[in-house]
């Protein structure tokens, strides 16, 4: 339906699922769980990513470089105000590594006050989840829809996206019968 909503049903009623919000919730929890893990697995980049920064951003990143190394990033200084990313944690979404790395670095640079790992992880998971989720009107295959629903039901909070918007709206049999005027109260 319109490539935005998935319609599902069972014996209790009909469910409308916002596929972008659902994907955001699934990705958010996936990233959050990966960030909370203490044992970090890293993968080397075939082609290292070069990140050029302004002098002030370079210094800000240098001050908080431990945040990235704790996550499993391997970076080296390279020339003036430049870092080369040689490896990253395995939980980065395949095909979006560079975009994700740049987002994470921007977030580390933007840390102004005392570093709060819980807030940082939450903000990072939310940022990556939003960027890496299917856009609202993108059509996905029936199999992909089923996979998304299976992943959603396994979430700690399947009912809202990280921003608090609903992922699922349920119409019970009673709701439907009222809407179609089969029952009158």
Backbone as JSON Lines, residues from 0, in Angstrom:
{"i":0,"aa":"X","n":[0.85,-1.19,0.0],"ca":[0.0,0.0,0.0],"c":[0.88,1.23,0.0]}
{"i":1,"aa":"X","n":[0.91,1.95,-1.09],"ca":[1.63,3.22,-1.23],"c":[3.13,3.08,-0.96]}
{"i":2,"aa":"X","n":[3.6,1.86,-0.7],"ca":[5.01,1.69,-0.41],"c":[5.44,2.26,0.93]}
{"i":3,"aa":"X","n":[4.48,2.71,1.75],"ca":[4.84,3.3,3.04],"c":[4.37,2.42,4.18]}
{"i":4,"aa":"X","n":[3.23,1.77,3.99],"ca":[2.64,0.98,5.07],"c":[2.55,-0.49,4.68]}
{"i":5,"aa":"X","n":[2.72,-1.33,5.68],"ca":[2.52,-2.76,5.49],"c":[1.2,-3.08,6.18]}
{"i":6,"aa":"X","n":[0.35,-3.84,5.51],"ca":[-0.93,-4.24,6.12],"c":[-0.82,-5.71,6.47]}
{"i":7,"aa":"X","n":[-1.1,-6.01,7.73],"ca":[-1.02,-7.4,8.19],"c":[-2.29,-7.7,8.98]}
{"i":8,"aa":"X","n":[-2.6,-9.0,9.09],"ca":[-3.79,-9.35,9.88],"c":[-3.57,-10.66,10.6]}
{"i":9,"aa":"X","n":[-4.3,-10.81,11.7],"ca":[-4.39,-12.11,12.38],"c":[-5.79,-12.21,12.96]}
{"i":10,"aa":"X","n":[-6.01,-13.2,13.82],"ca":[-7.38,-13.42,14.32],"c":[-7.87,-12.27,15.21]}
{"i":11,"aa":"X","n":[-6.97,-11.41,15.67],"ca":[-7.38,-10.31,16.56],"c":[-7.76,-9.05,15.81]}
{"i":12,"aa":"X","n":[-7.29,-8.91,14.56],"ca":[-7.61,-7.7,13.83],"c":[-6.62,-7.41,12.71]}
{"i":13,"aa":"X","n":[-6.58,-6.14,12.33],"ca":[-5.71,-5.7,11.24],"c":[-4.68,-4.71,11.79]}
{"i":14,"aa":"X","n":[-3.48,-4.79,11.24],"ca":[-2.39,-3.94,11.71],"c":[-1.84,-3.14,10.54]}
{"i":15,"aa":"X","n":[-1.64,-1.85,10.76],"ca":[-0.96,-1.01,9.79],"c":[0.42,-0.74,10.35]}
{"i":16,"aa":"X","n":[1.45,-1.05,9.6],"ca":[2.82,-0.85,10.07],"c":[3.5,0.18,9.19]}
{"i":17,"aa":"X","n":[4.04,1.21,9.81],"ca":[4.81,2.22,9.09],"c":[6.19,1.62,8.87]}
{"i":18,"aa":"X","n":[6.52,1.32,7.62],"ca":[7.73,0.54,7.39],"c":[9.01,1.32,7.74]}
{"i":19,"aa":"X","n":[9.01,2.64,7.55],"ca":[10.2,3.42,7.91],"c":[10.38,3.46,9.43]}
{"i":20,"aa":"X","n":[9.3,3.73,10.15],"ca":[9.36,3.79,11.62],"c":[9.75,2.42,12.19]}
{"i":21,"aa":"X","n":[9.21,1.35,11.59],"ca":[9.51,-0.01,12.05],"c":[10.99,-0.32,11.83]}
{"i":22,"aa":"X","n":[11.49,0.03,10.64],"ca":[12.9,-0.22,10.33],"c":[13.82,0.59,11.24]}
{"i":23,"aa":"X","n":[13.41,1.83,11.55],"ca":[14.19,2.66,12.46],"c":[14.3,2.0,13.84]}
{"i":24,"aa":"X","n":[13.19,1.46,14.34],"ca":[13.2,0.81,15.65],"c":[14.12,-0.39,15.63]}
{"i":25,"aa":"X","n":[14.02,-1.22,14.59],"ca":[14.85,-2.42,14.48],"c":[16.33,-2.02,14.43]}
{"i":26,"aa":"X","n":[16.66,-1.04,13.57],"ca":[18.05,-0.6,13.44],"c":[18.57,0.04,14.71]}
{"i":27,"aa":"X","n":[17.72,0.86,15.34],"ca":[18.11,1.55,16.58],"c":[18.51,0.53,17.65]}
{"i":28,"aa":"X","n":[17.68,-0.48,17.84],"ca":[18.0,-1.48,18.87],"c":[19.23,-2.3,18.48]}
{"i":29,"aa":"X","n":[19.38,-2.56,17.18],"ca":[20.55,-3.31,16.71],"c":[21.83,-2.53,17.02]}
{"i":30,"aa":"X","n":[21.84,-1.22,16.68],"ca":[23.02,-0.39,16.94],"c":[23.27,-0.24,18.44]}
{"i":31,"aa":"X","n":[22.2,-0.01,19.2],"ca":[22.35,0.19,20.64],"c":[22.96,-1.04,21.3]}
{"i":32,"aa":"X","n":[22.46,-2.21,20.91],"ca":[23.01,-3.45,21.47],"c":[24.47,-3.64,21.08]}
{"i":33,"aa":"X","n":[24.8,-3.29,19.84],"ca":[26.2,-3.42,19.39],"c":[27.1,-2.46,20.16]}
{"i":34,"aa":"X","n":[26.6,-1.25,20.41],"ca":[27.4,-0.24,21.12],"c":[27.6,-0.61,22.59]}
{"i":35,"aa":"X","n":[26.66,-1.33,23.16],"ca":[26.75,-1.71,24.59],"c":[27.69,-2.87,24.81]}
{"i":36,"aa":"X","n":[27.94,-3.64,23.76],"ca":[28.8,-4.83,23.9],"c":[30.22,-4.42,24.24]}
{"i":37,"aa":"X","n":[30.81,-5.19,25.12],"ca":[32.19,-4.89,25.52],"c":[33.2,-5.53,24.56]}
{"i":38,"aa":"X","n":[32.85,-6.7,24.01],"ca":[33.79,-7.36,23.1],"c":[33.54,-6.85,21.67]}
{"i":39,"aa":"X","n":[34.48,-6.05,21.19],"ca":[34.33,-5.38,19.9],"c":[35.02,-6.19,18.81]}
{"i":40,"aa":"X","n":[34.29,-6.46,17.73],"ca":[34.94,-7.09,16.58],"c":[35.1,-6.04,15.49]}
{"i":41,"aa":"X","n":[36.27,-6.05,14.89],"ca":[36.66,-5.01,13.93],"c":[36.92,-5.65,12.57]}
{"i":42,"aa":"X","n":[36.67,-4.88,11.53],"ca":[36.99,-5.34,10.19],"c":[37.8,-4.26,9.47]}
{"i":43,"aa":"X","n":[38.82,-4.67,8.75],"ca":[39.68,-3.72,8.05],"c":[39.0,-3.25,6.76]}
{"i":44,"aa":"X","n":[39.22,-2.0,6.41],"ca":[38.7,-1.46,5.15],"c":[39.67,-1.8,4.03]}
{"i":45,"aa":"X","n":[39.16,-2.27,2.91],"ca":[40.02,-2.56,1.75],"c":[40.67,-1.27,1.27]}
{"i":46,"aa":"X","n":[39.85,-0.22,1.2],"ca":[40.38,1.11,0.85],"c":[40.13,2.01,2.05]}
{"i":47,"aa":"X","n":[41.2,2.42,2.74],"ca":[41.01,3.31,3.91],"c":[40.25,4.58,3.53]}
{"i":48,"aa":"X","n":[39.49,5.11,4.48],"ca":[38.71,6.32,4.24],"c":[39.48,7.51,4.81]}
{"i":49,"aa":"X","n":[39.68,8.51,3.99],"ca":[40.4,9.71,4.42],"c":[39.4,10.76,4.86]}
{"i":50,"aa":"X","n":[39.59,11.28,6.07],"ca":[38.69,12.29,6.62],"c":[39.49,13.58,6.82]}
{"i":51,"aa":"X","n":[39.18,14.59,6.01],"ca":[39.84,15.9,6.16],"c":[38.95,16.79,7.02]}
{"i":52,"aa":"X","n":[39.58,17.47,7.97],"ca":[38.81,18.28,8.92],"c":[39.39,19.69,9.02]}
{"i":53,"aa":"X","n":[38.57,20.6,9.56],"ca":[39.1,21.93,9.88],"c":[40.04,21.76,11.07]}
{"i":54,"aa":"X","n":[40.88,22.77,11.32],"ca":[41.85,22.68,12.43],"c":[41.13,22.46,13.77]}
{"i":55,"aa":"X","n":[40.02,23.17,13.99],"ca":[39.32,23.05,15.27],"c":[38.64,21.68,15.4]}
{"i":56,"aa":"X","n":[38.05,21.18,14.3],"ca":[37.42,19.85,14.34],"c":[38.47,18.76,14.55]}
{"i":57,"aa":"X","n":[39.63,18.95,13.94],"ca":[40.72,17.98,14.09],"c":[41.13,17.87,15.56]}
{"i":58,"aa":"X","n":[41.26,19.03,16.22],"ca":[41.63,19.04,17.64],"c":[40.54,18.42,18.51]}
{"i":59,"aa":"X","n":[39.29,18.75,18.19],"ca":[38.15,18.2,18.94],"c":[38.13,16.67,18.82]}
{"i":60,"aa":"X","n":[38.4,16.18,17.63],"ca":[38.4,14.73,17.41],"c":[39.58,14.09,18.14]}
{"i":61,"aa":"X","n":[40.73,14.75,18.07],"ca":[41.94,14.22,18.71],"c":[41.72,14.05,20.23]}
{"i":62,"aa":"X","n":[41.03,15.04,20.82],"ca":[40.74,15.0,22.26],"c":[39.86,13.81,22.64]}
{"i":63,"aa":"X","n":[38.97,13.44,21.74],"ca":[38.01,12.36,22.04],"c":[38.24,11.1,21.2]}
{"i":64,"aa":"X","n":[39.45,10.94,20.7],"ca":[39.75,9.81,19.82],"c":[39.48,8.46,20.5]}
{"i":65,"aa":"X","n":[39.65,8.43,21.83],"ca":[39.42,7.19,22.59],"c":[38.01,6.65,22.41]}
{"i":66,"aa":"X","n":[37.04,7.54,22.18],"ca":[35.65,7.1,21.98],"c":[35.59,6.19,20.75]}
{"i":67,"aa":"X","n":[36.27,6.63,19.69],"ca":[36.27,5.86,18.45],"c":[37.07,4.56,18.59]}
{"i":68,"aa":"X","n":[38.24,4.64,19.24],"ca":[39.05,3.43,19.37],"c":[38.36,2.41,20.27]}
{"i":69,"aa":"X","n":[37.65,2.9,21.3],"ca":[36.89,1.98,22.18],"c":[35.79,1.26,21.4]}
{"i":70,"aa":"X","n":[35.27,1.93,20.37],"ca":[34.21,1.33,19.55],"c":[34.75,0.32,18.56]}
{"i":71,"aa":"X","n":[36.07,0.37,18.3],"ca":[36.66,-0.57,17.35],"c":[37.18,0.08,16.08]}
{"i":72,"aa":"X","n":[37.24,1.42,16.07],"ca":[37.81,2.1,14.91],"c":[39.32,2.15,15.02]}
{"i":73,"aa":"X","n":[40.0,2.01,13.91],"ca":[41.45,2.21,13.88],"c":[41.7,3.39,12.95]}
{"i":74,"aa":"X","n":[42.21,4.49,13.54],"ca":[42.49,5.71,12.78],"c":[43.94,6.1,12.96]}
{"i":75,"aa":"X","n":[44.47,6.73,11.93],"ca":[45.83,7.25,12.03],"c":[45.86,8.67,11.51]}
{"i":76,"aa":"X","n":[46.67,9.49,12.14],"ca":[46.86,10.85,11.63],"c":[47.57,10.75,10.29]}
{"i":77,"aa":"X","n":[47.17,11.64,9.39],"ca":[47.69,11.56,8.02],"c":[47.8,12.98,7.48]}
{"i":78,"aa":"X","n":[49.01,13.52,7.52],"ca":[49.17,14.89,7.02],"c":[48.51,15.91,7.94]}
{"i":79,"aa":"X","n":[48.12,17.04,7.35],"ca":[47.57,18.15,8.12],"c":[46.06,17.99,8.33]}
{"i":80,"aa":"X","n":[45.63,18.0,9.59],"ca":[44.2,17.97,9.95],"c":[43.43,16.84,9.25]}
{"i":81,"aa":"X","n":[44.09,15.72,9.08],"ca":[43.47,14.61,8.36],"c":[43.69,13.31,9.13]}
{"i":82,"aa":"X","n":[42.66,12.49,9.12],"ca":[42.77,11.13,9.67],"c":[42.47,10.14,8.56]}
{"i":83,"aa":"X","n":[43.07,8.97,8.68],"ca":[42.74,7.87,7.79],"c":[42.11,6.78,8.65]}
{"i":84,"aa":"X","n":[40.9,6.35,8.25],"ca":[40.22,5.27,8.97],"c":[40.62,3.96,8.29]}
{"i":85,"aa":"X","n":[41.27,3.07,9.06],"ca":[41.77,1.82,8.47],"c":[40.87,0.62,8.79]}
{"i":86,"aa":"X","n":[40.14,0.72,9.91],"ca":[39.25,-0.39,10.3],"c":[38.07,0.17,11.08]}
{"i":87,"aa":"X","n":[36.98,-0.59,11.09],"ca":[35.76,-0.14,11.78],"c":[35.08,-1.34,12.44]}
{"i":88,"aa":"X","n":[34.19,-1.07,13.41],"ca":[33.46,-2.19,14.04],"c":[32.57,-2.89,13.01]}
{"i":89,"aa":"X","n":[32.39,-4.18,13.19],"ca":[31.65,-4.99,12.19],"c":[30.17,-4.63,12.11]}
{"i":90,"aa":"X","n":[29.64,-3.94,13.13],"ca":[28.2,-3.66,13.12],"c":[27.78,-2.53,12.17]}
{"i":91,"aa":"X","n":[28.74,-1.85,11.55],"ca":[28.35,-0.82,10.58],"c":[27.64,-1.48,9.4]}
{"i":92,"aa":"X","n":[26.61,-0.82,8.91],"ca":[25.81,-1.39,7.82],"c":[26.63,-1.45,6.54]}
{"i":93,"aa":"X","n":[26.66,-2.64,5.94],"ca":[27.44,-2.84,4.72],"c":[26.95,-1.92,3.6]}
{"i":94,"aa":"X","n":[27.87,-1.31,2.92],"ca":[27.52,-0.39,1.83],"c":[27.36,1.04,2.3]}
{"i":95,"aa":"X","n":[27.27,1.24,3.61],"ca":[27.08,2.59,4.17],"c":[28.22,2.94,5.14]}
{"i":96,"aa":"X","n":[29.34,2.22,5.01],"ca":[30.42,2.4,5.98],"c":[30.91,3.85,6.04]}
{"i":97,"aa":"X","n":[31.22,4.41,4.86],"ca":[31.79,5.77,4.86],"c":[30.79,6.79,5.41]}
{"i":98,"aa":"X","n":[29.54,6.7,4.97],"ca":[28.5,7.62,5.46],"c":[28.36,7.49,6.98]}
{"i":99,"aa":"X","n":[28.36,6.25,7.47],"ca":[28.22,6.01,8.92],"c":[29.42,6.56,9.68]}
{"i":100,"aa":"X","n":[30.61,6.3,9.16],"ca":[31.84,6.76,9.83],"c":[31.84,8.28,9.93]}
{"i":101,"aa":"X","n":[31.44,8.94,8.84],"ca":[31.41,10.42,8.86],"c":[30.39,10.92,9.87]}
{"i":102,"aa":"X","n":[29.25,10.27,9.97],"ca":[28.21,10.65,10.96],"c":[28.76,10.49,12.38]}
{"i":103,"aa":"X","n":[29.44,9.36,12.63],"ca":[29.97,9.08,13.96],"c":[31.05,10.1,14.33]}
{"i":104,"aa":"X","n":[31.92,10.41,13.38],"ca":[32.97,11.4,13.63],"c":[32.36,12.78,13.91]}
{"i":105,"aa":"X","n":[31.35,13.16,13.14],"ca":[30.65,14.44,13.38],"c":[30.1,14.49,14.81]}
{"i":106,"aa":"X","n":[29.54,13.37,15.23],"ca":[28.95,13.3,16.57],"c":[30.03,13.43,17.65]}
{"i":107,"aa":"X","n":[31.16,12.78,17.44],"ca":[32.28,12.86,18.41],"c":[32.8,14.3,18.46]}
{"i":108,"aa":"X","n":[32.91,14.95,17.3],"ca":[33.39,16.34,17.24],"c":[32.43,17.27,17.99]}
{"i":109,"aa":"X","n":[31.13,16.96,17.91],"ca":[30.13,17.86,18.51],"c":[30.02,17.74,20.04]}
{"i":110,"aa":"X","n":[30.76,16.82,20.65],"ca":[30.71,16.68,22.11],"c":[31.3,17.94,22.74]}
{"i":111,"aa":"X","n":[30.47,18.63,23.5],"ca":[30.92,19.9,24.1],"c":[31.23,19.71,25.59]}
{"i":112,"aa":"X","n":[30.34,19.06,26.3],"ca":[30.5,18.92,27.75],"c":[31.22,17.62,28.06]}
{"i":113,"aa":"X","n":[31.04,17.2,29.29],"ca":[31.64,15.94,29.72],"c":[30.99,14.81,28.93]}
{"i":114,"aa":"X","n":[31.8,13.87,28.5],"ca":[31.31,12.75,27.68],"c":[30.42,11.83,28.51]}
{"i":115,"aa":"X","n":[29.19,11.65,28.04],"ca":[28.24,10.76,28.71],"c":[28.01,9.57,27.76]}
{"i":116,"aa":"X","n":[28.65,8.41,28.05],"ca":[28.57,7.29,27.09],"c":[27.15,6.81,26.82]}
{"i":117,"aa":"X","n":[26.28,6.85,27.82],"ca":[24.89,6.36,27.61],"c":[24.14,7.28,26.65]}
{"i":118,"aa":"X","n":[24.24,8.59,26.9],"ca":[23.58,9.57,26.01],"c":[24.18,9.5,24.61]}
{"i":119,"aa":"X","n":[25.51,9.39,24.56],"ca":[26.2,9.35,23.27],"c":[25.73,8.13,22.47]}
{"i":120,"aa":"X","n":[25.73,6.96,23.09],"ca":[25.31,5.73,22.4],"c":[23.88,5.84,21.9]}
{"i":121,"aa":"X","n":[23.02,6.41,22.75],"ca":[21.61,6.55,22.39],"c":[21.47,7.48,21.17]}
{"i":122,"aa":"X","n":[22.17,8.6,21.22],"ca":[22.12,9.59,20.14],"c":[22.7,9.0,18.85]}
{"i":123,"aa":"X","n":[23.8,8.28,19.0],"ca":[24.45,7.66,17.85],"c":[23.54,6.59,17.21]}
{"i":124,"aa":"X","n":[22.96,5.74,18.04],"ca":[22.07,4.68,17.54],"c":[20.88,5.3,16.81]}
{"i":125,"aa":"X","n":[20.35,6.38,17.37],"ca":[19.2,7.06,16.76],"c":[19.58,7.67,15.41]}
{"i":126,"aa":"X","n":[20.74,8.34,15.35],"ca":[21.21,8.98,14.12],"c":[21.43,7.95,13.01]}
{"i":127,"aa":"X","n":[22.14,6.88,13.34],"ca":[22.43,5.85,12.34],"c":[21.15,5.13,11.92]}
{"i":128,"aa":"X","n":[20.28,4.85,12.86],"ca":[19.03,4.13,12.55],"c":[18.18,4.92,11.56]}
{"i":129,"aa":"X","n":[18.12,6.21,11.77],"ca":[17.31,7.06,10.9],"c":[17.9,7.09,9.49]}
{"i":130,"aa":"X","n":[19.2,7.27,9.4],"ca":[19.86,7.36,8.09],"c":[19.82,6.04,7.33]}
{"i":131,"aa":"X","n":[19.86,4.93,8.03],"ca":[20.0,3.64,7.37],"c":[18.67,2.92,7.16]}
{"i":132,"aa":"X","n":[17.56,3.59,7.41],"ca":[16.26,2.93,7.27],"c":[15.64,3.23,5.9]}
{"i":133,"aa":"X","n":[14.82,2.28,5.45],"ca":[14.13,2.48,4.17],"c":[13.32,3.76,4.24]}
{"i":134,"aa":"X","n":[13.37,4.54,3.19],"ca":[12.61,5.79,3.18],"c":[11.12,5.48,3.04]}
{"i":135,"aa":"X","n":[10.32,6.47,3.42],"ca":[8.87,6.27,3.55],"c":[8.22,5.59,2.35]}
{"i":136,"aa":"X","n":[8.46,6.07,1.12],"ca":[7.67,5.52,0.01],"c":[8.45,4.52,-0.84]}
{"i":137,"aa":"X","n":[9.43,3.86,-0.23],"ca":[10.21,2.88,-0.99],"c":[9.51,1.52,-0.92]}
{"i":138,"aa":"X","n":[9.25,0.93,-2.07],"ca":[8.6,-0.38,-2.07],"c":[9.61,-1.46,-1.73]}
{"i":139,"aa":"X","n":[9.23,-2.37,-0.85],"ca":[10.11,-3.5,-0.54],"c":[9.35,-4.79,-0.82]}
{"i":140,"aa":"X","n":[10.07,-5.85,-1.08],"ca":[9.44,-7.12,-1.45],"c":[8.64,-7.69,-0.29]}
{"i":141,"aa":"X","n":[7.77,-8.62,-0.61],"ca":[6.94,-9.28,0.4],"c":[7.83,-9.98,1.44]}
{"i":142,"aa":"X","n":[8.92,-10.6,0.96],"ca":[9.85,-11.3,1.87],"c":[10.5,-10.29,2.82]}
{"i":143,"aa":"X","n":[10.9,-9.15,2.27],"ca":[11.55,-8.11,3.09],"c":[10.56,-7.56,4.12]}
{"i":144,"aa":"X","n":[9.28,-7.46,3.74],"ca":[8.25,-7.0,4.68],"c":[8.11,-8.0,5.83]}
{"i":145,"aa":"X","n":[8.07,-9.28,5.49],"ca":[7.94,-10.32,6.52],"c":[9.14,-10.32,7.45]}
{"i":146,"aa":"X","n":[10.33,-10.19,6.88],"ca":[11.56,-10.15,7.66],"c":[11.53,-8.96,8.63]}
{"i":147,"aa":"X","n":[11.08,-7.8,8.13],"ca":[10.99,-6.6,8.95],"c":[10.03,-6.82,10.12]}
{"i":148,"aa":"X","n":[8.88,-7.43,9.85],"ca":[7.9,-7.68,10.91],"c":[8.46,-8.66,11.95]}
{"i":149,"aa":"X","n":[9.16,-9.69,11.48],"ca":[9.77,-10.66,12.4],"c":[10.81,-9.99,13.29]}
{"i":150,"aa":"X","n":[11.58,-9.07,12.71],"ca":[12.59,-8.36,13.49],"c":[11.93,-7.39,14.47]}
{"i":151,"aa":"X","n":[10.84,-6.76,14.02],"ca":[10.14,-5.79,14.87],"c":[9.57,-6.45,16.12]}
{"i":152,"aa":"X","n":[8.96,-7.63,15.96],"ca":[8.37,-8.28,17.15],"c":[9.43,-8.72,18.15]}
{"i":153,"aa":"X","n":[10.68,-8.85,17.7],"ca":[11.76,-9.23,18.63],"c":[12.35,-8.02,19.36]}
{"i":154,"aa":"X","n":[11.91,-6.81,19.01],"ca":[12.44,-5.6,19.66],"c":[11.93,-5.47,21.09]}
{"i":155,"aa":"X","n":[12.73,-4.77,21.92],"ca":[12.3,-4.49,23.3],"c":[11.07,-3.6,23.3]}
{"i":156,"aa":"X","n":[11.05,-2.62,22.4],"ca":[9.88,-1.75,22.28],"c":[9.46,-1.7,20.81]}
{"i":157,"aa":"X","n":[8.62,-2.65,20.38],"ca":[8.25,-2.68,18.95],"c":[7.22,-1.62,18.55]}
{"i":158,"aa":"X","n":[6.66,-0.9,19.52],"ca":[5.5,-0.05,19.21],"c":[5.84,1.39,18.81]}
{"i":159,"aa":"X","n":[7.09,1.82,19.03],"ca":[7.45,3.19,18.69],"c":[8.82,3.24,18.04]}
{"i":160,"aa":"X","n":[9.0,4.21,17.13],"ca":[10.33,4.43,16.56],"c":[11.16,5.18,17.62]}
{"i":161,"aa":"X","n":[12.46,5.34,17.41],"ca":[13.29,6.01,18.43],"c":[12.82,7.44,18.77]}
{"i":162,"aa":"X","n":[12.09,8.08,17.84],"ca":[11.61,9.44,18.09],"c":[10.24,9.44,18.77]}
{"i":163,"aa":"X","n":[9.7,8.25,19.03],"ca":[8.42,8.17,19.74],"c":[7.2,8.03,18.85]}
{"i":164,"aa":"X","n":[7.38,8.07,17.52],"ca":[6.23,7.89,16.64],"c":[5.79,6.43,16.64]}
{"i":165,"aa":"X","n":[4.51,6.16,16.46],"ca":[4.06,4.76,16.46],"c":[4.59,4.0,15.25]}
{"i":166,"aa":"X","n":[4.9,2.72,15.43],"ca":[5.32,1.86,14.32],"c":[4.12,1.04,13.84]}
{"i":167,"aa":"X","n":[3.21,0.74,14.77],"ca":[2.08,-0.15,14.48],"c":[0.8,0.5,14.96]}
{"i":168,"aa":"X","n":[-0.22,0.44,14.13],"ca":[-1.56,0.83,14.58],"c":[-2.46,-0.37,14.39]}
{"i":169,"aa":"X","n":[-3.14,-0.76,15.47],"ca":[-3.98,-1.96,15.43],"c":[-5.45,-1.57,15.38]}
{"i":170,"aa":"X","n":[-6.17,-2.24,14.52],"ca":[-7.63,-2.12,14.48],"c":[-8.18,-3.48,14.89]}
{"i":171,"aa":"X","n":[-8.8,-3.55,16.04],"ca":[-9.36,-4.83,16.48],"c":[-10.58,-5.16,15.62]}
{"i":172,"aa":"X","n":[-11.03,-6.41,15.7],"ca":[-12.24,-6.82,14.98],"c":[-13.39,-5.88,15.36]}
{"i":173,"aa":"X","n":[-13.47,-5.57,16.66],"ca":[-14.53,-4.69,17.15],"c":[-14.41,-3.29,16.52]}
{"i":174,"aa":"X","n":[-13.18,-2.75,16.47],"ca":[-12.96,-1.43,15.83],"c":[-13.45,-1.46,14.39]}
{"i":175,"aa":"X","n":[-13.09,-2.53,13.68],"ca":[-13.46,-2.64,12.27],"c":[-14.97,-2.73,12.12]}
{"i":176,"aa":"X","n":[-15.6,-3.51,12.97],"ca":[-17.07,-3.66,12.87],"c":[-17.77,-2.35,13.19]}
{"i":177,"aa":"X","n":[-17.2,-1.58,14.13],"ca":[-17.76,-0.24,14.41],"c":[-17.59,0.67,13.21]}
{"i":178,"aa":"X","n":[-16.41,0.65,12.6],"ca":[-16.15,1.53,11.44],"c":[-17.07,1.19,10.27]}
{"i":179,"aa":"X","n":[-17.34,-0.11,10.1],"ca":[-18.23,-0.53,9.0],"c":[-19.69,-0.6,9.43]}
{"i":180,"aa":"X","n":[-19.95,-0.04,10.62],"ca":[-21.31,0.06,11.16],"c":[-22.01,-1.29,11.27]}
{"i":181,"aa":"X","n":[-21.26,-2.33,11.58],"ca":[-21.84,-3.63,11.83],"c":[-22.28,-3.71,13.28]}
{"i":182,"aa":"X","n":[-21.63,-2.91,14.15],"ca":[-22.07,-2.78,15.54],"c":[-22.34,-1.31,15.79]}
{"i":183,"aa":"X","n":[-23.22,-1.02,16.7],"ca":[-23.7,0.37,16.83],"c":[-23.35,1.04,18.16]}
{"i":184,"aa":"X","n":[-22.31,0.63,18.88],"ca":[-22.04,1.35,20.12],"c":[-20.58,1.75,20.2]}
